[in-house]
Amino acid sequence: MTPLELALASLSEATAITLHRDRNSQRFPALERDATDAGATAGEARKVVEKRVGRSVVSSENYLHLKGVRGREKKSGRGLPWKSSAAQKPAQQGESPDRQDQGQLLLFDEPGEQGK
């Protein structure tokens, strides 16, 4: 991300936190409203900055593009960093469903711990 993209993302996050604290938002609908309002605020700020600098704030450069990573395929689960190829194979006959998950990294697993 460019410095302006980072600044606007930070503005949006700080705005959402401030709205959450000021409104004492509880549960998903209220938190969603805070996030939507914060995004709208950052969007307005982006338009002001773009008008002032005379070009788009959003850059065509993308970290994933620079790394050569392809977009996620929704149905197959490919491209998700926490899924291994072993987790995508169907369970073998006679194998319990729990055995199928052994190739999949869990949230707190380290990549080197797979298969231990």
C-alpha positions in Angstrom: 0.0 0.0 0.0 1.1 3.5 -0.6 1.6 6.0 2.3 -1.7 7.7 1.4 -3.6 4.3 1.3 -2.1 3.4 4.7 -3.1 6.8 6.2 -6.7 6.5 5.0 -6.9 2.9 6.3 -5.6 4.1 9.7 -8.1 7.0 9.6 -10.9 4.5 9.0 -9.8 2.2 11.8 -9.3 5.1 14.3 -12.7 6.5 13.3 -14.4 3.1 13.8 -12.8 2.7 17.2 -13.9 6.2 18.3 -17.4 5.7 17.1 -17.6 2.3 18.9 -16.4 3.9 22.2 -18.6 7.0 21.9 -21.7 5.0 20.9 -20.9 2.1 23.3 -21.8 -0.2 20.4 -22.8 -3.7 21.3 -23.5 -6.7 19.0 -23.0 -7.0 15.3 -25.5 -4.6 13.8 -24.2 -1.6 15.9 -20.6 -2.5 15.2 -21.4 -2.9 11.5 -22.9 0.6 11.5 -19.7 2.0 13.2 -17.5 0.3 10.5 -19.8 1.5 7.7 -19.8 5.1 9.0 -16.0 5.0 9.4 -15.6 3.7 5.9 -17.8 6.5 4.6 -15.7 9.0 6.5 -12.5 7.7 5.0 -14.1 7.6 1.6 -15.0 11.3 1.9 -11.4 12.1 3.1 -10.1 10.1 0.1 -12.1 12.3 -2.3 -10.8 15.5 -0.7 -7.2 14.3 -0.9 -7.6 13.2 -4.6 -9.1 16.6 -5.5 -6.1 18.3 -3.8 -3.4 16.2 -5.3 -5.0 15.8 -8.7 -4.8 12.0 -9.0 -6.2 8.8 -7.5 -5.1 7.8 -4.1 -5.7 4.1 -4.8 -2.7 2.7 -6.5 -2.6 0.0 -9.1 0.2 -1.7 -7.3 -0.8 -4.6 -5.1 1.2 -6.6 -2.7 -0.3 -9.9 -4.0 0.4 -8.8 -7.6 4.0 -8.1 -6.7 4.4 -11.5 -5.1 2.7 -13.2 -8.0 -0.1 -14.6 -5.9 -3.3 -15.4 -7.6 -6.8 -14.6 -6.3 -8.6 -17.0 -4.1 -11.0 -19.5 -5.7 -14.1 -19.5 -3.6 -15.4 -23.0 -4.1 -12.2 -25.0 -4.0 -10.5 -23.3 -1.1 -7.3 -23.1 -3.1 -5.0 -20.2 -2.4 -5.9 -20.0 1.3 -2.7 -20.0 3.3 -4.1 -22.0 6.2 -5.3 -24.9 4.1 -2.8 -27.5 2.9 -3.3 -29.7 -0.1 -3.7 -32.7 2.2 -6.8 -31.0 3.8 -8.4 -30.7 0.3 -8.4 -34.4 -0.3 -11.6 -36.3 0.5 -11.4 -38.8 3.4 -10.4 -42.3 2.4 -13.0 -45.1 2.9 -12.8 -46.3 6.6 -11.0 -43.1 7.6 -12.8 -41.1 10.3 -13.6 -37.4 9.5 -11.2 -36.3 12.2 -8.3 -38.0 10.3 -9.1 -35.9 7.3 -8.2 -32.6 9.1 -4.7 -33.7 10.1 -3.2 -32.1 7.0 -4.8 -28.8 7.8 -3.0 -26.1 9.8 -5.1 -24.7 12.7 -5.1 -21.1 13.8 -2.2 -21.3 16.3 -0.2 -24.0 14.5 3.3 -23.1 13.3 3.9 -24.1 9.6 6.7 -26.4 10.6 4.5 -28.3 13.1 2.3 -29.9 10.4 2.3 -33.7 10.5 3.7 -34.0 14.1 
